[in-house]
Amino acid sequence: MPVVFRYQGYRFFFFSNEGNPLEPCHIHVRKGGAVAKFWLEPEVKLAESYEMASSELRKLSQLIKQHEALIKEKWNVYFSQ
C-alpha cells in the first residue's frame, strides 16, 4: 500500500490493486480505525467514510486540495508501472 504522505497521525495512501482505468484518481485516509476515501476527479469529493466526524472530513478535504498535484503525480507514477 503506497503511502503518499502523513499528517498529524493521518496516513494518505493508495491500495496497490487500484488504478483501474475505469476508476478515477482517488486517495484513502486512515487514522486508527477511522477511514475515508476521496475522489480527486473531476474535483475533490468525499466518496465514503467510516468513524470520521464532519469537521475532520472538511479538514481532510482541504488538505487533499492543498496536496492534489502531489497525489495525482504519485498516482500516475505508481499505476503507470
Secondary structure, DSSP 8 states (H G I E B T S, - for coil): --EEEEETTEEEE--TT---TTS--EEEEEETTEEEEEE-SSS-EEEEEES--HHHHHHHHHHHHHTHHHHHHHHHHHHT-
